[in-house]
């Protein structure tokens, strides 16, 4: 009888776990998820792999990717799953560039999945165009093989492949690559840089349909339009104040702090619009730097101040006690939260101003194409967009 009670107790616990597991409603009734439910991850992930054609004709696409990264991050910051903000990880590949090894199909993993948005920005700005031979099926296959996609069925796993040559090129059939992606729960979205019907004839739409993804065509040479608002200068000033709340630590602290500044400058080099969008991204929960910033690191419940190496802290903290360091981190954290809220509030006003000024505007660029696809596919997994 005692063993029976233990068994029944275990079954009841399992049913409770299964009932509460996941973000999708369908998962709650799927008994086959029992094993996964026992090892339910703490947080959900949105994983986005960008596969960008960097052949000669794609300078406009690369410029749009540089510019629109922050808009995409800003939109994803509103995503919620079970009332939580999911983690965002982005990976980047380039393909179709004659400077890349032919033995690898003219494909290169620029960076694997990371939540380091500054590093993603740096890699985007390092891309150059040349050549070449564009093998869509092979770059999809390569990203499936090389990247750590994880096994959580509630993670949103998306590939965006963008280019302008027929989708059928290369030794790996795009249908086989797409079928492999579908089997792994990964949605392939295709972005043709050119006319809509031309992309369909080049099988770009067919490549998306296999996995339930979206086919889109964009004008990759579209100019980035800026509407000046009364809130712009204040946001830029607040971004400078935000930067001063970062406390570098560890062997890479100061190099990462320098990278943060460099990516601010890269964004500003495109135009002020992108500078503003990056500033807004830095005020969101998506922008985390716990690997080198003491304020973000201290939010981790497993962080231990005793593990800090004093010689890898700013000079002003090296002679301080642990209690004094904690007090300083707390003050910087409070200042950062205040600045973040101020930027977010100003951004709401800015967006409202832009909407009123440009109600009839339409966008046929990379940012709107990706955001529309992400939101549509996220809703299938019961993700919500919450704007406070």
N, C-alpha and C positions, 0 to 999 in steps of 0.2 A: 504493500500500500504506500509505503514511504517513497519508493522509487516511482510509483505511478504519479504521486503528487509532484515530484520533481519534474517528471516528463511533462505533465499538464502545465506546470508553471512555466517551463521552458517554451512550450507551444504558445501560451498566452503572451509571453514577452515577445516572441518572434512575430506574432500577429500584430502587436502594437507597433513594433518597429517597422514592419512592412507597411502598415497603414499610414505611418507618418513619413515614409521614405520618399525622397525625391521631390521634384518641382512639378512634374507632369502628372495630371490627374490619372492618366492611364496606368502609370506605374503603381499607383496605390492598390490596384486590384490584380497586380501581376505577381502570382505566387513564386514565379521563377526568379524573382529578384531577392529571394531570401538571403542568399549568400552575400550579395552586394550590400543588403540592408544592414547586416551585422557589422560590416566595415564601412558604414556610411561616412563619406568625407565630411569634414567640418564645413567647408565652403564649396560653393559651385564655381566653375570657371567658364569664362567666355574665351575660347581660343580661336584666334584669327591668324591664318597664314596668308600673307600677301605674296603672290607670284607675279612679278612684274617683268614685262618684256623690256629689255634695255638695248634693243637694236637701234639703228640710226634714226628711225622715224619716230621714236618714242620719247623724245625730250619733253614734249608737252605732258605726257603721262607721268613722268618722273617729277616734273615740277608740280603737278596737281597732287601727287602723293605726298610730297614735302609739305605742301600747303595745307592739305586737308586732314593730315594725321590728327591734329588737335581738335578739329570739328568732330571727327569720329569718336575720339576719346570723350569729349564733352557730352555727346549724345549717349554714349554707353554708361556714363556716370549716373544716369537716371534709371538704369535697369535694376530691377529687384527680382529676387527669387526667394520665396518664403520670407519676404520682408527683409531680406539681407542683400547688400550690394555684392555681386559676384566679383571674383578676382578676374582681372583682364590680363591675358598674355598674348603677345603678338610675335610672329615669326616673319622673316623676310627672305625671299629668294629672288634672284634675278636670272633671266634666261634669254637666249637669243642674241647673245653678245659674242662677237668673234674673238674678243680678248679672253674668253673663258675656254677651258680645255674641251676639245672636240670629243675626247674619250669619255667625258662626263655629260655629253649631249648639250654642250654650251650652257651649262646650268651651274649655279653656285648658291649654296646656302650662305646668305649674308649674315644672318643671326638666327639661332634657334629660339624657341619660345622663351620670352622674358617679359617681366613686368617693369623693366627699366626703360621708361619712356624716353629718357634723355638719350640712351644708347640707340634706341630705334631711330630717333631723330638724327643722330650723328650718322648712322649707317645710310639713311635715306639721302642725306646731303653728300655722301661720298660716292653715290652712284653716278656713273657716266655711261653714255651710249656709244655703241659701235657695232657695225655688222648688220645682220647675221642670219642665223638659222633658228627658227622658233619652233620648239617641240613641246606642245602643250601637254600631250599625254605623258611624256617623259618627266616633265617638271612636276606634274601632279603625283605621279608614281614615286618620284624621289622624295617629295615632301611627306608622303604617307610612310615611307620607309625610314626616313631619318628623324622625324620629329617625335617627341614624346606626347602623344595625344591623350593618354590616360584611358581609363576604362569606366569612368562614371557616366552612365547613360543620360544623366541630367545636365551634364556639361554641354554647352553650346559650342560645337566644333565646326568651324567654317573655313573653307578655302575660297579665296578670290583670285582668279587668274585673269590677267588683263593683257591684251595684245591686239595685233591687227592682221596677222597672217592666218591662213586656213587652220582650223583646229585639228586637222587630220595629219599634219606633218609629223615626221619622226618615226622611229622604229617601234615605239610602244603605242598600241592602239588606244585612243582616248576612251573608247568604250570599256576596255579592260581596266584602265586606271579609275574611271568613274565607278565601275561596279565594285572595285576593291574599296573605294572610299565609302560607298553606300553600306557595304558589309560592316565597316568599322564605325558606322554612325556619323560619318563626316559628310557635310553638305558642300558640294562644289558649285560655286557661283561663277559665271563667266561674264567678263566685261569686254565687249568688242569696241575697239577704238576706231570708229567709222560709222558708216550707214547701217541702220537697223536690218534691212533686208540683206545687205551684203554679209553681215555677220551670220544670219540664218543660213545663207547658202554655203558659208564656210564652216557649218556645223557647230558654231559656238552655242547656239540654243540647244542643240541636241546634247552637247556635253553637260549642260546644266540639268536638263530634264531627267536624266538617268538617276540622279541622286535627290531629286525634288528641289533642286536649287533654282535660282533665278538667272535668266539671261538678260543682260542689259547692253545697250550701246551708248557710248558717250562721245562727246566732242572733246578729245584729249588736248586740243589746242585752245580750249576756251580760256579766256582771260579771267583772272581772279578779280572780282569787283569788290571795292570797299565803299561802304557808306559811313561817312564820318558821323559820330554821335557826340552828344555833350558829355558822355561818360568815359570816353576813351582815355584821355590824359590821366584821369584819376586811377583807372585800372592799371595803367603802366607804372604809375608812381607806387601803387600798392604792391605790384609785383616786385619792385625793388625792395620794399620793406619785407616782403615775404622771404626773399632770398637771405636776408639777414637773420632769419630765425633758424637757419640750418647750422648744425653743429657737426663738423666732420670728425669721424673717428676711424680707427683701423688703418691698415696699410694703404687703402685706396681712398681714404676720406677726402683728402685735398684734391686729388686728381678728378674725383667725381664731382666735387664742388665746382672745380674749374669747368668740367664738361657742362654742368648746369648753366653756367654763364655763357658758354660757347653756343649752346643750343638756343638760348634767349637771343643771342646775336644772329644766329642763322635764321630764326623765325623773322626777326626784324629786317633781315636782308631781302626777304621776299617782298613783304610790305607790312604796313602797320596792322592790317587786318589779321594777319597770321600771328604777329606778335601778341595781339590781344587774345586770340583764341588759345594760344599756348599759356598765357597768364591765367586764363579761366581754367584750363586743364590742371594747372598746378594747384589750383584752389579746390580741386575735387578729391574724393576718396580714391580715385583711380591712380593718383600720382603718389606713389610710395617709394621711399628710399631707405628702408631699414638696414640695408647692407652697409651704408656709409654715414647715415645721418642719425645722430643720437636721439633726437626727438621722436622720429618714427620707430627706431629700434626699441625705445623704452615702452612703447605701447604693446609690444609682444609680451605675453604673460611669462614666457620662458626666458626673457632677457635677464641677465645677471650683471649688475654693475661691477661685481668683483672680478669679472673676466676682462674688464677693460685694461688695456696697457696704457699707462699714464703718458708714456713718450709718444703715443699715437693720438693724443688729444691736442686741441689747440693749446698754445703756450699759456693762455690765461687760466686754463683749468688744470694744468699739470701739477700745481702745488696745492690743489684743493682736496678736501676730504670727500668721501663718498656722499655724505650728507649734503655738503655744499654743492657738489655736482648735481645731485638729484634736484635740489632747489632751483638751480640754474636751468636745468632741462625743463622743469615744470613751468617756469616763467616763460621760456621760449615757446613751449607748447601752447600756453594760454594766449600769447601774442599771436602765434600762427593761426589759431582757431578764429580769433577775432578778425584778422586780416582776410582769412578765407571767406568768412561770412560776408564781409564787406564787398569782396570781389563778386561773390555769387549774387548778392542783391543788386549790385550795379549791372551785372550781366543780364539779369532779368529785365531791367529797365532798358538796357541796350538792345536786347532782342525785340522787345516791344516796339521800340523806336524804329528799328530797321524794318519790322513787319509793316508798320504803318506807312513808312516811306516807300516801300517797295512791294506792295501787295500783289502786283501783277507780274512780278518777276518769276521766271522759271529757271530751274537749274538742270543742266544736262552734263554734270561733271561727276568725277569720281566719288566725291563725298556724298552727294545725294543718292547716287546709285547704291553705294555700300550701306548707308544708313537704312534705306528703304528695305533692302534685302535682310539685313540683320534683324530689324524689328519684326518683319513678317515671319522669319524663321524662329525667332525667340518666342513669339506668341504661341507657337505650336508646342513648346515645352513649358507653357504657363508662366513665362517671364512677363513682368509688368513694367511699364514705364511710369515712374512716380515723379511728378514735378511739384515740389512743395512751394 
